[in-house]
Amino acid sequence: MLLSYCAYSGVGFVDFCSVGKTVASKVDNLYLLKKIIDNLDAFRRGTILSEEEEEFDVIIVGGGPAGLNAAIMCDTRHLKVLLLEKDKLGGLLASLYPTKTIPNYPGFPEVTAIELVRNWLSNLRFSSVTVKKEAALSMTDDLALTTNRKTYRTNVVVIATGAKPRRLGLPNEERFSRDDKGVYYFPSHKEAFLGKRVVVVGGGDTAIDATLELLNLASEITLVHRQAGFRAFDMNVDTVKRSGLVDFVMKGEVKAIEGKDRVEGVVIQQQQKVFRKDCDAVIISIGLVPEDSFFKDLEIKRDERGFIVTDQAQRTSVEGVFAIGDIVQGGLRLITVAAAHGAIASHHIYSYVKRPYWTREKWPQI
Protein backbone atom coordinates (compact mmCIF):
# COMPACT_ATOMS: atom_id res chain seq x y z
CA MET A 1 0.00 0.00 0.00
CA LEU A 2 2.70 2.46 1.01
CA LEU A 3 4.55 1.93 -2.27
CA SER A 4 1.53 2.82 -4.39
CA TYR A 5 0.43 5.92 -2.55
CA CYS A 6 2.09 9.31 -2.58
CA ALA A 7 1.54 10.37 1.03
CA TYR A 8 -0.70 13.35 1.56
CA SER A 9 -0.51 15.90 4.36
CA GLY A 10 -3.09 18.65 4.84
CA VAL A 11 -3.59 19.92 1.33
CA GLY A 12 -0.10 19.20 -0.06
CA PHE A 13 1.82 16.17 -1.26
CA VAL A 14 4.75 14.77 0.74
CA ASP A 15 7.94 13.67 -1.03
CA PHE A 16 7.97 9.87 -0.95
CA CYS A 17 11.79 9.84 -1.01
CA SER A 18 11.83 10.91 2.65
CA VAL A 19 10.98 7.35 3.69
CA GLY A 20 14.68 6.46 3.57
CA LYS A 21 17.40 4.69 1.63
CA THR A 22 16.51 1.18 2.81
CA VAL A 23 12.93 1.45 1.70
CA ALA A 24 14.04 3.23 -1.47
CA SER A 25 16.21 0.26 -2.47
CA LYS A 26 13.26 -2.07 -1.93
CA VAL A 27 11.12 0.26 -3.98
CA ASP A 28 13.67 0.07 -6.81
CA ASN A 29 13.65 -3.73 -6.78
CA LEU A 30 9.88 -3.96 -6.63
CA TYR A 31 9.60 -1.31 -9.31
CA LEU A 32 11.84 -3.33 -11.67
CA LEU A 33 9.87 -6.50 -10.97
CA LYS A 34 6.62 -4.65 -11.57
CA LYS A 35 7.92 -3.24 -14.88
CA ILE A 36 8.85 -6.76 -16.04
CA ILE A 37 5.38 -8.08 -15.17
CA ASP A 38 3.66 -5.10 -16.79
CA ASN A 39 5.67 -5.54 -19.98
CA LEU A 40 4.95 -9.28 -20.08
CA ASP A 41 1.24 -8.50 -19.84
CA ALA A 42 1.58 -5.82 -22.49
CA PHE A 43 3.55 -8.21 -24.73
CA ARG A 44 0.69 -10.70 -24.61
CA ARG A 45 -1.64 -7.95 -25.80
CA GLY A 46 0.82 -6.83 -28.46
CA THR A 47 1.71 -3.45 -26.88
CA ILE A 48 5.07 -3.01 -25.17
CA LEU A 49 5.25 -0.13 -22.70
CA SER A 50 8.07 2.36 -23.12
CA GLU A 51 10.12 3.65 -20.19
CA GLU A 52 7.90 6.74 -20.14
CA GLU A 53 4.67 4.73 -19.86
CA GLU A 54 2.79 2.96 -17.09
CA GLU A 55 -0.40 0.95 -17.34
CA PHE A 56 -3.47 0.95 -15.09
CA ASP A 57 -6.94 -0.58 -15.16
CA VAL A 58 -8.46 2.83 -14.45
CA ILE A 59 -7.16 6.38 -14.63
CA ILE A 60 -9.28 8.98 -12.85
CA VAL A 61 -8.63 12.60 -13.82
CA GLY A 62 -9.71 14.90 -11.00
CA GLY A 63 -9.48 14.54 -7.23
CA GLY A 64 -12.72 16.15 -6.10
CA PRO A 65 -15.54 14.31 -4.29
CA ALA A 66 -16.51 12.33 -7.40
CA GLY A 67 -12.95 11.33 -8.29
CA LEU A 68 -11.97 10.46 -4.73
CA ASN A 69 -15.02 8.26 -4.22
CA ALA A 70 -14.55 6.56 -7.59
CA ALA A 71 -10.91 5.81 -6.73
CA ILE A 72 -11.79 4.33 -3.33
CA MET A 73 -14.64 2.24 -4.75
CA CYS A 74 -12.58 0.95 -7.71
CA ASP A 75 -9.84 -0.03 -5.26
CA THR A 76 -12.28 -2.13 -3.22
CA ARG A 77 -12.89 -4.10 -6.43
CA HIS A 78 -9.14 -4.75 -6.76
CA LEU A 79 -8.69 -2.61 -9.83
CA LYS A 80 -5.33 -0.94 -10.41
CA VAL A 81 -6.15 2.75 -10.06
CA LEU A 82 -4.28 5.96 -10.85
CA LEU A 83 -5.75 9.21 -9.54
CA LEU A 84 -4.43 12.38 -11.19
CA GLU A 85 -4.97 15.80 -9.62
CA LYS A 86 -3.22 18.91 -10.91
CA ASP A 87 -3.99 21.08 -7.89
CA LYS A 88 -5.40 20.09 -4.49
CA LEU A 89 -7.13 16.85 -3.61
CA GLY A 90 -10.71 17.73 -2.73
CA GLY A 91 -11.35 19.91 -5.77
CA LEU A 92 -13.32 23.09 -5.17
CA LEU A 93 -13.97 22.00 -1.58
CA ALA A 94 -10.26 22.36 -0.83
CA SER A 95 -9.30 25.21 -3.16
CA LEU A 96 -12.35 27.48 -3.04
CA TYR A 97 -14.59 26.49 -0.10
CA PRO A 98 -12.30 25.03 2.62
CA THR A 99 -14.03 26.76 5.55
CA LYS A 100 -17.57 26.40 4.21
CA THR A 101 -19.94 24.44 6.45
CA ILE A 102 -21.63 21.55 4.61
CA PRO A 103 -25.11 21.29 6.13
CA ASN A 104 -26.55 18.43 4.08
CA TYR A 105 -23.94 15.66 3.87
CA PRO A 106 -25.45 12.56 5.56
CA GLY A 107 -23.72 11.40 8.72
CA PHE A 108 -21.58 14.53 9.11
CA PRO A 109 -23.74 17.37 10.43
CA GLU A 110 -22.12 20.80 10.24
CA VAL A 111 -18.85 19.42 8.87
CA THR A 112 -16.59 21.89 7.07
CA ALA A 113 -15.48 21.24 3.51
CA ILE A 114 -11.85 20.63 4.42
CA GLU A 115 -12.83 18.22 7.23
CA LEU A 116 -14.88 16.22 4.74
CA VAL A 117 -11.94 16.10 2.34
CA ARG A 118 -9.64 14.87 5.12
CA ASN A 119 -12.09 12.05 5.89
CA TRP A 120 -11.84 10.88 2.29
CA LEU A 121 -8.06 11.16 2.38
CA SER A 122 -7.98 8.94 5.47
CA ASN A 123 -9.73 6.25 3.41
CA LEU A 124 -7.37 6.83 0.51
CA ARG A 125 -4.25 6.40 2.67
CA PHE A 126 -5.20 2.79 3.42
CA SER A 127 -5.94 1.92 -0.20
CA SER A 128 -3.73 0.77 -3.06
CA VAL A 129 -4.63 3.77 -5.20
CA THR A 130 -1.70 5.54 -6.85
CA VAL A 131 -2.07 9.31 -6.46
CA LYS A 132 -0.01 11.72 -8.54
CA LYS A 133 0.02 15.49 -8.69
CA GLU A 134 0.09 15.84 -12.45
CA ALA A 135 -1.96 17.70 -15.05
CA ALA A 136 -3.63 15.61 -17.74
CA LEU A 137 -2.89 17.24 -21.09
CA SER A 138 -4.27 14.96 -23.79
CA MET A 139 -5.72 11.54 -24.55
CA THR A 140 -5.67 9.40 -27.69
CA ASP A 141 -8.43 7.18 -29.08
CA ASP A 142 -6.73 4.09 -27.64
CA LEU A 143 -6.73 5.69 -24.15
CA ALA A 144 -3.08 6.65 -23.92
CA LEU A 145 -3.18 9.59 -21.52
CA THR A 146 -0.35 12.13 -21.43
CA THR A 147 0.32 14.41 -18.47
CA ASN A 148 2.90 17.12 -17.90
CA ARG A 149 5.31 14.37 -16.80
CA LYS A 150 4.68 11.13 -18.70
CA THR A 151 2.28 8.91 -20.65
CA TYR A 152 0.00 6.27 -19.14
CA ARG A 153 -2.06 3.51 -20.71
CA THR A 154 -5.35 2.29 -19.36
CA ASN A 155 -8.54 0.37 -20.05
CA VAL A 156 -10.77 3.10 -18.65
CA VAL A 157 -10.51 6.86 -18.23
CA VAL A 158 -12.83 8.57 -15.76
CA ILE A 159 -13.28 12.30 -16.34
CA ALA A 160 -13.88 13.91 -12.95
CA THR A 161 -12.43 17.33 -13.70
CA GLY A 162 -15.46 19.14 -12.31
CA ALA A 163 -16.35 22.73 -13.04
CA LYS A 164 -14.91 26.15 -12.36
CA PRO A 165 -16.58 29.47 -11.50
CA ARG A 166 -18.13 31.34 -14.38
CA ARG A 167 -16.67 34.80 -14.90
CA LEU A 168 -18.51 38.02 -15.68
CA GLY A 169 -15.96 38.79 -18.38
CA LEU A 170 -15.56 42.43 -17.38
CA PRO A 171 -12.43 44.60 -17.64
CA ASN A 172 -10.42 44.51 -14.39
CA GLU A 173 -11.99 41.19 -13.33
CA GLU A 174 -8.97 39.07 -14.20
CA ARG A 175 -6.46 41.64 -12.93
CA PHE A 176 -8.19 42.14 -9.57
CA SER A 177 -8.79 38.41 -9.05
CA ARG A 178 -5.07 37.91 -8.40
CA ASP A 179 -3.14 38.73 -5.21
CA ASP A 180 -6.18 39.66 -3.09
CA LYS A 181 -7.04 42.78 -5.05
CA GLY A 182 -10.77 42.47 -4.48
CA VAL A 183 -12.35 40.04 -6.97
CA TYR A 184 -13.23 36.62 -5.56
CA TYR A 185 -15.46 33.69 -6.44
CA PHE A 186 -16.14 32.60 -2.85
CA PRO A 187 -15.01 33.93 0.56
CA SER A 188 -12.39 31.18 0.93
CA HIS A 189 -10.33 33.12 3.49
CA LYS A 190 -12.80 34.83 5.79
CA GLU A 191 -10.29 37.18 7.39
CA ALA A 192 -9.96 39.03 4.07
CA PHE A 193 -13.55 40.28 4.42
CA LEU A 194 -13.53 41.40 8.04
CA GLY A 195 -14.98 44.91 8.24
CA LYS A 196 -15.14 45.23 4.44
CA ARG A 197 -17.88 46.45 2.11
CA VAL A 198 -18.73 43.50 -0.12
CA VAL A 199 -20.87 43.11 -3.24
CA VAL A 200 -22.05 39.54 -3.99
CA VAL A 201 -23.22 38.83 -7.54
CA GLY A 202 -25.61 35.93 -8.21
CA GLY A 203 -28.79 34.27 -7.01
CA GLY A 204 -28.05 30.56 -6.72
CA ASP A 205 -26.81 28.41 -3.87
CA THR A 206 -23.19 29.54 -4.20
CA ALA A 207 -24.13 33.23 -3.99
CA ILE A 208 -26.41 32.69 -1.00
CA ASP A 209 -23.81 30.49 0.71
CA ALA A 210 -21.20 33.20 0.18
CA THR A 211 -23.56 35.77 1.69
CA LEU A 212 -24.15 33.55 4.72
CA GLU A 213 -20.39 33.27 5.25
CA LEU A 214 -20.13 37.08 5.29
CA LEU A 215 -22.95 37.87 7.74
CA ASN A 216 -20.74 38.22 10.81
CA LEU A 217 -17.69 39.50 8.98
CA ALA A 218 -18.41 42.24 6.47
CA SER A 219 -19.41 45.74 7.51
CA GLU A 220 -21.75 46.04 4.54
CA ILE A 221 -23.19 43.40 2.17
CA THR A 222 -24.99 44.07 -1.11
CA LEU A 223 -26.47 41.16 -3.06
CA VAL A 224 -27.02 41.83 -6.78
CA HIS A 225 -29.17 39.40 -8.79
CA ARG A 226 -30.53 39.85 -12.28
CA GLN A 227 -33.79 38.01 -11.53
CA ALA A 228 -36.69 38.83 -9.21
CA GLY A 229 -36.25 35.68 -7.10
CA PHE A 230 -33.57 33.24 -5.94
CA ARG A 231 -32.77 29.68 -7.06
CA ALA A 232 -31.06 28.69 -3.81
CA PHE A 233 -32.44 26.55 -0.98
CA ASP A 234 -35.36 28.38 0.63
CA MET A 235 -34.02 27.84 4.15
CA ASN A 236 -30.77 29.64 3.33
CA VAL A 237 -32.51 32.45 1.48
CA ASP A 238 -34.80 32.99 4.49
CA THR A 239 -31.78 33.15 6.82
CA VAL A 240 -30.16 35.83 4.67
CA LYS A 241 -33.35 37.87 4.50
CA ARG A 242 -34.07 37.60 8.23
CA SER A 243 -30.55 38.73 9.14
CA GLY A 244 -31.34 42.32 8.22
CA LEU A 245 -27.68 42.74 7.25
CA VAL A 246 -28.01 42.51 3.47
CA ASP A 247 -29.11 45.09 0.90
CA PHE A 248 -30.80 43.45 -2.09
CA VAL A 249 -30.54 44.78 -5.64
CA MET A 250 -32.97 42.60 -7.61
CA LYS A 251 -33.22 42.69 -11.40
CA GLY A 252 -29.77 44.26 -11.36
CA GLU A 253 -26.50 43.50 -13.14
CA VAL A 254 -22.91 44.51 -12.46
CA LYS A 255 -21.68 46.25 -15.60
CA ALA A 256 -18.21 47.36 -14.51
CA ILE A 257 -15.61 46.78 -11.80
CA GLU A 258 -13.75 49.98 -10.99
CA GLY A 259 -10.51 50.80 -9.20
CA LYS A 260 -6.94 51.86 -9.80
CA ASP A 261 -4.82 49.23 -8.05
CA ARG A 262 -7.65 47.16 -6.54
CA VAL A 263 -11.45 47.08 -6.35
CA GLU A 264 -12.94 50.41 -5.30
CA GLY A 265 -16.49 50.04 -6.57
CA VAL A 266 -18.87 48.54 -9.14
CA VAL A 267 -21.32 50.00 -11.64
CA ILE A 268 -24.79 48.44 -11.39
CA GLN A 269 -27.63 48.64 -13.88
CA GLN A 270 -31.04 48.04 -12.32
CA GLN A 271 -33.61 48.16 -15.10
CA GLN A 272 -33.37 51.76 -16.40
CA LYS A 273 -31.24 53.03 -13.52
CA VAL A 274 -27.42 52.98 -13.56
CA PHE A 275 -25.45 53.75 -10.41
CA ARG A 276 -22.08 53.18 -8.72
CA LYS A 277 -21.72 51.21 -5.51
CA ASP A 278 -18.52 51.76 -3.52
CA CYS A 279 -17.06 48.53 -2.17
CA ASP A 280 -13.83 46.82 -1.15
CA ALA A 281 -14.55 43.40 -2.64
CA VAL A 282 -16.73 41.68 -5.23
CA ILE A 283 -17.69 38.01 -4.96
CA ILE A 284 -18.86 36.65 -8.33
CA SER A 285 -21.10 33.60 -7.88
CA ILE A 286 -22.98 33.26 -11.16
CA GLY A 287 -22.66 29.54 -11.77
CA LEU A 288 -20.12 27.10 -13.13
CA VAL A 289 -18.58 26.20 -16.48
CA PRO A 290 -16.98 22.83 -17.28
CA GLU A 291 -13.29 22.33 -16.56
CA ASP A 292 -12.59 20.89 -20.00
CA SER A 293 -9.03 21.85 -20.91
CA PHE A 294 -7.84 18.23 -20.82
CA PHE A 295 -10.52 16.76 -23.12
CA LYS A 296 -11.45 19.81 -25.20
CA ASP A 297 -10.28 18.14 -28.43
CA LEU A 298 -11.86 14.77 -27.66
CA GLU A 299 -14.92 13.97 -29.78
CA ILE A 300 -17.21 13.36 -26.83
CA LYS A 301 -20.90 14.26 -26.74
CA ARG A 302 -21.65 17.39 -24.72
CA ASP A 303 -24.67 19.59 -24.12
CA GLU A 304 -25.03 23.19 -25.26
CA ARG A 305 -23.17 24.45 -22.17
CA GLY A 306 -20.25 22.06 -22.65
CA PHE A 307 -21.09 19.52 -19.93
CA ILE A 308 -20.60 15.83 -20.80
CA VAL A 309 -23.63 13.69 -21.67
CA THR A 310 -23.70 10.25 -19.99
CA ASP A 311 -26.06 7.34 -19.54
CA GLN A 312 -27.23 6.07 -16.14
CA ALA A 313 -23.97 4.11 -15.74
CA GLN A 314 -21.91 7.32 -16.22
CA ARG A 315 -20.67 6.09 -19.62
CA THR A 316 -19.96 8.67 -22.32
CA SER A 317 -20.17 8.54 -26.11
CA VAL A 318 -16.52 7.37 -26.24
CA GLU A 319 -16.02 3.71 -25.36
CA GLY A 320 -13.91 3.26 -22.24
CA VAL A 321 -14.51 6.81 -21.03
CA PHE A 322 -16.75 7.56 -18.03
CA ALA A 323 -17.67 10.98 -16.63
CA ILE A 324 -18.74 11.81 -13.07
CA GLY A 325 -19.43 14.77 -10.81
CA ASP A 326 -19.94 18.39 -11.79
CA ILE A 327 -18.60 17.85 -15.32
CA VAL A 328 -21.73 15.83 -16.16
CA GLN A 329 -24.80 17.30 -17.83
CA GLY A 330 -27.80 18.19 -15.67
CA GLY A 331 -28.59 16.94 -12.20
CA LEU A 332 -27.95 18.49 -8.81
CA ARG A 333 -24.45 19.84 -8.25
CA LEU A 334 -24.17 18.44 -4.73
CA ILE A 335 -21.38 16.55 -2.97
CA THR A 336 -23.72 13.61 -2.32
CA VAL A 337 -24.54 13.36 -6.03
CA ALA A 338 -20.87 13.53 -7.04
CA ALA A 339 -19.98 10.78 -4.56
CA ALA A 340 -22.86 8.65 -5.86
CA HIS A 341 -21.58 9.09 -9.42
CA GLY A 342 -18.26 7.64 -8.29
CA ALA A 343 -19.94 4.58 -6.78
CA ILE A 344 -22.14 4.00 -9.84
CA ALA A 345 -19.21 4.34 -12.23
CA SER A 346 -17.00 1.96 -10.22
CA HIS A 347 -19.59 -0.83 -10.51
CA HIS A 348 -19.75 -0.55 -14.29
CA ILE A 349 -16.00 -0.01 -14.65
CA TYR A 350 -15.41 -3.34 -12.92
CA SER A 351 -17.78 -5.08 -15.34
CA TYR A 352 -16.13 -3.40 -18.32
CA VAL A 353 -12.53 -4.16 -17.29
CA LYS A 354 -12.87 -7.62 -15.73
CA ARG A 355 -15.70 -8.97 -17.91
CA PRO A 356 -17.19 -11.28 -15.24
CA TYR A 357 -19.34 -14.12 -16.54
CA TRP A 358 -22.58 -12.47 -15.41
CA THR A 359 -22.15 -9.27 -17.39
CA ARG A 360 -23.82 -8.94 -20.78
CA GLU A 361 -23.49 -5.19 -21.15
CA LYS A 362 -22.29 -3.61 -24.38
CA TRP A 363 -21.13 -0.03 -24.65
CA PRO A 364 -24.25 2.00 -25.50
CA GLN A 365 -24.79 4.53 -28.26
CA ILE A 366 -25.01 7.90 -26.52
Buried (B, 14 or more C-beta within 10 A) or exposed (E): EEBBBBEBEEBEBEEBEEBEEEBEEEBEEEEEEBEEEBBEEBEEEEBEBEEEBBBBBBBBBBBBBBBBBBBBBBBEBEBBBBBBBBBBBBBBBBBBBBBBBBBEBEEEEEBBBBBBBBBBBEBBBEBBBBBBBBBBBBBEEEBBBBBEEBBBBBBBBBBBBBBBBBBBEBEBBEBBBEEEBBBBBBBBEBEBBEEBBBBBBBBBBBBBBBBBBBBEBBEBBBBBBBEEEBBBBEEBBEBBEEEEBBEBBBEBBBEBBBBEEBBBBBBBBBEEEEEEBEBBBBBBBBBBBBBBEBBEEBEBEBEEEBBBBBBEBBBBBBBBBBBBBBBBBEBEBBBEBBBBBBBBBBBBBBBBBEEEEEEEEEBEEB
